[in-house]
């Protein structure tokens, strides 16, 4: 353990000693979505901090969650005394979770008894005993689908009889929720003057756009990139252009999004025009079985630290956010998530080989996500050596991994396929920098093994960079995770979801830069993940 890590552990120890039992339970409740389990199982501050550290939510480099937690439970002085500073710019605790905590703080003991009385026909009696706290009641209401971030009517009805003033707090939350983007916010710590006005303008424009014809060409969608390339405008556009509300009548349909996501013909090679189309006649397609107790393994390779690379590659600040979003979403989808950080070429190939040698007979599929710098058809290890995508995928073909025969092998690559320079001040391109741009658009096709049942989701097509916010993570992974959360409960297949990701990301701009994801596949059936029994996670 390094000195920095030891100092951070001492800091966590000091925080734990400063908190009482009730405050620790409050922190555990606020971290419910991050922990992916019942916060009642957390028995101490040390236990909570250990779990958050193991899941990469807390680290010496990223203590922002701890700062946010202390401010949320009204301990700003403790945060300052320990050198954690003011409320961080990045929001990691879902607003819905903060709402429930805020409501619990304003409910008296007598009001809690009345609430429990009104719920005695809805919840088990042992969940309403005298020692059960307000937050524990809220959790039980969530587990029984009585409340969620988009369904607070039951709570409002109860409050109307017990503590009607609290409905004002819920009304404020709803108003803010209706105007939120619905997509992971790409927040920055130092927005330029005037960004707020641009954001508001962008939101209004997005609302109008969603009511317009869904067949608008890509050129008209991307017109906003030619308005001067001002950094604050680009960042505001990032937020507004990913405005998706699955419950709104103005939401674009998946098929329409496909039309709006296609670049103009003069900017496309013949291969790029072969982006897979979404079939609307489900009767013509089968569906891969998804009946196992666990979907399978989701492997995440997160390459962040390139300080020891033999070629000049910048550290990928912000990639831990991508890792966190992927972990939360795929655990929600019943995958066993395994993370490997900062892998060189040899380790990347070894991790993939060992995974392919396992028995997957009790799994429905396998998922592999690689977050790194890249070139066309390949990604970088942290040592600067290049790993061909084919070498990552072929260990899973029918000959090498028979237990995955006729099962989906799903690969998602967040890395550049070109070297176009970034335009927005807070964005970095996941590319190698000085290498020449390669225009061979067939590379993605050549990366797919000849075997059936593979899917390769790329963050960008050849000649395009992929953009990464230094705090919030990459456009592609943000949109991918958010669309899984929104569209899996609607029982949409994976290709439809990726088509929606194409539409979302293609609308975003960074100055004059843009990004266009591209899936390629040899799937023979539809990939439809079962709707999880637990509520969807809220990532922000």
N, C-alpha and C positions, 0 to 999 in steps of 0.2 A: 504494500500500500504506500503510495507516494505521500509526501508531506501535505500536498494540497488536499488529497482525499482524507487524510487524517484530520486536518483542520475542519473540513466540512462535516465529518462525523461528530467532532466535538461541538460544532455549531448545532447540529440536529439534537444532540444530547441536551444542550442548554435550552433549546426550545421545548423539548419534551418535559424537562423539569419545571418549566415556567407555566405549563398548562395543567389545568385540573381535568378530572375524568370527563366531565360534561363537555369541555372544550375539545378534548380528543375525539369524543364521539361526533361532535359537530364537524371536525375536520374529516373524519372518516366518511360522514354523510356527503360532504361536499366533493369527496373523491370517488363517490360511488361509480360514476361512469368510467373513471380512469382505472379503477381496480377491477372492474368487471365481475364483482361478486358482492355478496351481502356485507355491508360495512359493519354489521353487528359482530362479524367474526374477527374484527380488529380489536385486540385486547390491550394495546398500549400505544403510546406515541412512537416508541422505538419500532414496534411491529408495523405501524402504518408507514413510517419513513423507510423502513427496509423494503416493503413491498413497492413503494413508489420508486425507490432507487433501482430495484431489480427490473422494473418495467421501463426504465430510462425516462421517467417523469421528473426525477430529481438528480442533480449531479453538481459537482463544484462549478462546472462551466455554465450550468443552467439552473440556478436556484430560484427562478422566477415564480414557479408554482408555490414555493414556500412563502415567498413575499405576498403573493396574492391571497393565500389562505389566511395568513395572519391579519391582513387588512380586512378580509371578509368577516372574520369573527371579532373585529374591532380591537385588534392588538397592534395598531400602527407604531406605538411607542416601543414595543418589544422588537419589532422589525428594525426600527431605526437604531436601537441600542445594540443590536447584533450586527449592524452594518449592512442590512439587507436593503435599505433605501426605501423609496416611496413605492406606491402602487405601480407595478410593471405595466408597460404598454400592451404586452401580449396577454390575451385572456385565455386561460386554459380551463377554468371551471365554467361549465355551461350556465348561461343566464337562468335557465329553468331551475337548476339546482340551487343557485343563489336566491331565487325567488322563494322557494320552499323554506330555505333557512331563514330568510328575512321574515317570512310569515310566522314561523315558529317562535321567533324572538318576541313577537307582539301578541302572543296568545298566553293568557294567564292560566293559572291552575284551574280556576273555576270554569273558564271557557273550554279548556281541554276536557274536563269531565263532561261538559255538555256535548262536545263533539263526539266523544266516545259513546255517549248515550244514543246519539243519532245514528251511529254506525253499528249498533249492537246486533242488527239483523243482517248486516253486510259483511262483517269481518268476524273471524273466530274470537270467542270470548277471551282466550288467553292472550290474544293480541291487543286486548283493550283493558288489561289489568291496571291497577293503580300505578305500578312502577314503570309502565310503558310511556315513553316520552312522545312529544309531538312529532319529532322527526321520525321516530319508529312507526307511528301511525301513518304518516305520509308514505313511508316506504312500503308498508303493507297495502295501502291504497294503490300504489304503483304496481305491486306484484299481482294484484287482482284486477288490473286494468281499469280501475275507477278514475284514475287521473294520469295525465301524461303532459308533455310540453305543449301538445296541441289540443288537449281535452281537459279543461279545468272547470267545466260546468258543474260537476258534482260538488267540488270544493266551494264554488261560488254559492250554490244553493245552501250548503251547510252554514257558510259564513253569514248569509243573509239572516239566519235565525239566531246566530250566536254572537258574531262580531262583524257586523255589516261594513264597518270602516275598512276592513282588510280587503274588501272587494275593489277598493280604489287602487290598491297595490297591484292586484291581478289585472285590472283594466290597463294600468300603465305598462305592465309587462306585455300584454296582448298588443297594445299599440306599437311598442318597439319591435315585437316579434313580426308583426305584419310588414314592417318597413325594413326588416333585415334582409340580407341577400339570400339567405338559405344555403350559402356556401361558406366554407371556411374562410374567414376574413384574412386577407393578406395585409396585416397591420404593420406599420412601421413606427419606429420611435420618434422620428423627426420629420413629420409631414411638412411640405412646403406651404407657405402662406397661400390661402385661397383654396386649399384642398377640400375643405368642408363644403364650400359652395359647389365645387365641381362634382363632389360625390352626390350631393342632393340633385344636381342637374342630371347626372348620369342615371340615378334611380328613376327619375321621372321619364327620361328618354326610354329606359328599359321597359317601363310599364306600357308606354305607347307602342313600343316595338312589338311587345307580346300580343297586342291586339291587331297588328297589321298582318298582311299576308305572310303565311309561313313559308312561302316559296321565294322570298327575297334572296337575291344572289349573294354569294360570299363577298363580292366587291362592294356592294352597298353596306353589308354588315360591317366591313372593315374600314369604311370611309373615315371613322373617327381617328384612325392612325395617321392621317395626313394633315392634322390640324396644328402642326407646329412641333409635335414631339415633346412638349413640356413634361417634365418628370411628374409633377403633381397630377396632370391630366391623365397621364398613362396609368398612374396608380389608382386614380378614381375610376377610370374605365375598367381596371381589373376587377373592382368590386361590383360595379353595376352590371357588367356584361355577363356575370355568372349568377344572375338573379333567377333562381328557380324556386317555385313554390308548387309542390306536387298537389296541393289541395286547392289551387286556384283554377278557376274556369279559364283563365287567360294563359295557362301553361301550354307550352308548345308540345305537340305530340311527337313521339320518337321518329315517326316517318317524316314529318315535316322538318325536324331538326336535321335529318340527313340531307335534305335539300339545301338548308341554309349553311351547312358545314363544308360544302364543296368549293375549293378555290377556283378562281377563274381559269379558263382553259389555257391561256398563254403562260400561266405560272405552273402548269402541271406537266409532268412527263407522262408517257403512256402508261407506265406502271402505276403512277399515283392515281390515275383514273380508274384503276381496278380495285379501289377500296371496296371491301365486301358490302353488299347490299343487304338490308334487313328483309327477310321474307315475311309476308303478312299472312300467308295461308299456313296456319299451324298444322293442318291435317296432313300436309306433305312431309312433315318432319317428325322424327321421333324425339324423345327427350332422354338424356343420360339418366340412369337411375341415381337417385340421391336418397338412399334409405338407411345408410349406416348410422350408428350412434354418433360418430364423429365424421365430418366430411373428409378429413385427411390432414396432412401436414401442410402448413403454409410457412415456407422458408423465406426469411428476409435477410438479404445481404446488404448491409448499410455501410458504405465506404465514405468516411468523412475526412479522416486525417491523411493528407497526402504530403506531409512534411518530409517523408523519407523517400518520396518518389524519385526515380532516376531521371524522369523528365519533369519539366516545370508544370505542375498542376496545383491549382489553388485548393485550400480546404473547402469542403462543401457545407458551409454554415447554413443551418436551417433544415438539413436532412433528417435530424432527429425528430422534427415535427412529422415528417412523412412516415418515419418508422412508427411513431406513436399512433398516427391515424390508421395505418395498415393493421397494426396489432389489435387495436380496439375493434375495428370493423370485422376482421376475419375471426377473432375470438367470438364475436357476436354471431357470426355465421357458423359456429361450431367447428372451427379448425383448431388444431394444435399448432400454435405459432412458435417458431424457433427463430431467434435472431442471432446473426453472426456479424460482428462489427469489424471494420477496418481489415478486410481480407486482402492479402496479396494474391497473385495469380495462382500460386500453388494451393493456397488454402481454399480459394473459391472452387477450384476444380475438385479438391478433396472433399469439401462439404457436399457438393452436388453428387459426387460418386457414392459417398456413404449413404446419402438419402436414397439413391436409386437402388442400392443393395438391400434395403429393408423390405420386409413383407408388407405390401399394401393391399393384401386381399380383403381386409376388413375396412378399407377406405373407399370413398366414392371417387376421389380425384386427388391431384396434388397441385399446389400453387407455389410458384417461386417468384419472388420480387427482388430485383436488383437495383440498388440506388447507388449510382456512381457517375464518374466522368465517362465519356464514350467517344468512339469513332463510328463510322458507318459499319454496321454488322458486328460490332464488338464493344466491349466495355473495358475499363482500366481496373487493374488491381491497385492497391495503395502503393505498391512498389513501382508503379509506372509501366508494368508489363501488360500487354493486351491479351484479353481473353475473348475468343470468338464465341458468339452466341450459340453457334451450332455445337460447340464443345460443351456448353452448359446444358443443352437440350437432349443431345443424342444418348446420354446415359439412361434416359427414361423411355427409349423406344422399345418395341415389342421384344427384341432379342435380348437387350440388356436388362430390362425390368418387366418380366412377364406378368407380375402381379398387378401391373397397371394397364395391361392390354385391354383395349376397348373402353378405357376410362379417360376422361379429359386430363390433359397435362397443360396447365395454364401458366404462362410466363408473362410477367409485366416488367418492362425495362424502363427505368427513369434515367435516361442518359442522352446526350446529344448525338445527332447523326451528321452534324455539320459545325461550322465555326462562325456563323453570323454574329456580329458584335452586339452586345446588349445596348439598349438605349435608356432604360429607366435607372435612376440613381441607386435604388435599393435592390436591384435585381442582378443576378449573376447567371451567365450561361453555363450549363453543364457540359462544356466542351474543353478540348485540350488547349485552345488558344491559337498557337502559331501554325498548326497543321493546315494544309490547303483544303479547300472545300471539295468534297467528292460529289459528283453529280450522278453516280451510278445508282439509280433509283431501284435497281433490281436486288440490291443487297438484302433488303428485308425478306424478299421472297426466297433468296438463296439460303437464308438462315433457318428456314423451317425444315425440319427433317422430313424425309420422304414418307415416314409412317403417318398413319391417320391419327386423329384425336389430339392434335397439338393446337395451341393458340399462342401467338406472340403479340402482346400489346406493347407497342412502342410509343414513347412520349412524343416523338416527332418523326416526320419523314426525312429522307436524305436532303441535305442542303439547308435544313432548318435547325436552329438551336432549341433547347428546351429551357424555360425560365424557372428560376428558383428565388423565392423571397427569402431573405436572410433570416427571417424570424419564423414565418408561417409555413415555409416549405415550397414545394413545386406546384405549379398550376395543374399539371397532369394528375399527380397523386391526390391533391386536394379534391379535384372534380371527380375522380374515380371513386374515392371513398364516400363522398357525399351522395353520389348517384347510386351507389350500392345501397346506402341507407334508405334512400327515397324510393328506389325502384324494385328492390327485392320483395318488400311487402306487397307490391302490386303484381308479383309473380311474372315479371318480365325477364326475358332471357338475357344472357351475358352479352351477346352481340348487340342487342338493342341498347343495353346500358352503355356499352363502349361507343356506340353511335351517338348517344347523348353526350358522352364525354367529348367526342370530336366536336360536336356543335358548341359546347360550352367553351372549350379551350380556344377554338378557332376564332371566337369573338373577342378574345382578350388581346390587348396590345401593350407593348412596352416601348413607348415612343413610336417609331415606325416599324418596330419588330413585331412579329407575330409567331404563332406556333400552331402546328397542325399534327395531332396524334394520328397514328395509323395502326389498326389491327390487321394481322394476317393469320390465317388459320387453315387447318386441314380437319376441322371438326365435321363429323357426320350427323350429329344430332344437336338439339338445342341444349344449352347449359342453363338450367333453371335451379337456383339455390332454394331449398325449402325456406319458408318464412319462419324465422326464429320465434320461439314462444315468449322470449323476454322482449321488453320494449326496445326499439332501436336506440343506439347510443346517440348522444348529442355531442358533436365535436365542433369546437370553435376556436 
